[in-house]
């Protein structure tokens, strides 16, 4: 092998290693970021992982009417449902009013009428569900699905303001909904307290660190002023 060939071989190998390390590092960081976002729920037979920081919440805080094609490609609220049993399990995905958030936002008088909000759900091995307005959903049930034994399926709900709404674009009316997973006996999945406790502990640790950094900065500032 000539010196020129060895030079190109060595540089090519070095470049390949650098790219491989960059890809691996990006993958690790991405997974760490995603784990921090996840909110876990559990029921008797199912585990549910919501992949957004808002967990099971669906929020619209501004009127922006769009056509269905845009709505179907808009940001979704994604979650994964896992069957923990060795037999198939049927469950219901429900969408109910988030009364707690409505109270927190003090927007009871500024709620978007449900006949103005369109909804679609995408499930594994299924096409997008038929588009419907939220007021058309019977008993708050968006859909009913069956998971094979020990299977995990992904679901995505999308909501948007219908294009022919009479509501004023840009107005600050709100919609606050809550995704619920219910088994056939109507038992509702609840938040996994161990996950919630970890999230709370992480936030407390972050606040303590920020407080300590603030104290150090203040002491440094005092020392500078004295000197």
N, C-alpha and C positions, 0 to 999 in steps of 0.2 A: 504494500500500500504506500503510495507516494505521500510526501509531506502535505501536499495540497488536499489529497483525499482524507488524510487523517484529520486535518484542520476542519473540514466541512463535517466529517463524521462526529468529531468531538463537539462542535458547536450545535449540530443538529440534536445530539443526545442531550446536551445541556438544556437546550430550548424545550425539548420534550418533557424533561423532568420539571422544569419551571412551570410549564402549562399544566402538567398533571397535579402539581402541588397547589396551583391557583384554583383549579377546578375542585379539588378535594376540600380546600379551605372554604370556598364559597358554599359547598354543600353542607359542611358542618355548621357554618354561621346561619345558613338558611333554616336548617333543622332546629337550631337553638331558638331562633326568632319565632318559628312556628309553634314550638312547644310552649313558649311564653304566652302566645295568643290563645291557645286552646282552652276551652271551658268544657269540663266533663260533667255529664249527667248519667245517672244509673236508674234502672228499674229492676223488677224481679228477674227478668230474662235478658235484658238488653243493656249495652253500654252505648252512650251517645257522646260524640265529640263534636262540639261546635267550633268552627275554624276561624271565627272572627272575635275580636276583642270584646264586642258587645254580647257575645254568647248567643243566647236564644232570642235576643231582642231584634225587632225590625223597626226602624225609625225613618220617617219622612218628615223633614222640618222645613221644606220649602216647596212651593208649587212649581213644578217644571213639567208641563205636558209634553209627551213624546208619542210618536207612532209606535205600533206594536213591534215592528222590526228593531227599533232602537231599544225598546223595553226589554226584549228578549236577549239582547246582547249587553245589557247594563250589568253593573255589579250585582253579584248574587250573595245570598246568605247560605253558606255551605255547611254541611254537617255529615258525619259518618255514623251509621247505625250498625252495631255488631250484635249478632245473635250468640249468646253464651251457651245455648243448649244444643243437644245433639238431635233435636227435632226441629222442623220448620216452625217459625213464629210469625203470626200475623199481628200487625200493629197499625195504628192510625197516626197520621201527622195532622195536628190541629193548629189553628191560628186564632188566638184569643186576644182581647184587649189587654194591654199592659197597664193595668190600673195604677200600679205603683209609679211608673214613669210619668203617666198623665198627671198624677198628683204632684210629683216632684217638679214638673215643668209648669204646673198651674195653667194647663191649656185645655181644660175641660170644655170651655166655651169656644175654642178654636180648633176643634177636631175636624179633620178632612172627612166629608161624607164618604162612606164606604163604596157607594156606587160610582165614585170617581177614581177608585184605585183598582188597577188591574193586577192580576197575579198569574204566575205560571210556575210549575215545579218540574224539575228535571230529575229523573231517577235512573240508576244504572239499568241498562238493557231496556229502557223505555224512552220513547220520544218525549219532547216537552208536552206537558199536559195541555188540555184545551184551555185557552185563555179565558178567564172569567173575572168579573169584578168581585171584590171581597164580599159584597152584600149578597151574592148568589150562593155563597158557601153554606151548606146546610149543617147545622149543629157544630159549626166551627171546624168541620173535618175537610181538610184540603185533599187528602187521599188516604187510601188503605193499601198496605203493601205486605207482602210475605217474604221473609228472609229464610233461605235454606239453612240447614244446620251449620252452626259455627261460621256463618258467612258474614262479611262486612260489605255494605253498599253505601255509596255516596249519593247525597241528595242536595239539590240547590234550589232555593226559592228566590224568585225575582218579583219585585213589585214596582209599579210605576204609575204615574198619573196619566189617565187616558187623554188622548190628543184632543177630543172634542168636548173637554170639560168646560163648564161655564165659570169655573174658578179663575180668579185673576192670577196670571203668571207672575211668580216672584213673591206672592203673598206668604206670610209666615204661619199659615195654618199647619197643624201637626197631625201625624198619625203615629201611634205607638202600638205595636203588636208584639206578641210573644209566641214563639214556636213551642208547641208541646208535643211530646211523643207519648202516646197512650197505648197500653196493651188492651186486649179485647175485653178485659174486665174493668176497663176505664181507669185503671191505676196509672197515674201520671209519673213519668220519670222526673227525678229530683236531682238537684245539683250534688255532685260528689263532694262531700264536706272536706275530705282529705285534700282534694285539689284546691278547693276554696281556701283552706287554711294555709297551703303552700303559697298561694298568690298573696294572701294577706301578709304572711311572714316576709315575703320578698319585698313588698311595698314598705313594710316597717323598717327593714334593714336598709333600704334605699334612703328613707327619710332620715334615719340615724346617721348614715354616712354623710348626707348633705348637711345635716346640722353640725357634725364635727368639722367638716370642711369650712363651714361658715364661721365657726368659733376660731379656727386656726387663722383664717383670713383677717378676722377682727383683731386678734392678738398681734399679727404681723403689722397691721396698720397702726396699732397703738405704739408698737416698738419703733416704727419708722418716725412717728410724730415726736416721740420722746428724744430720739437721736437727732 
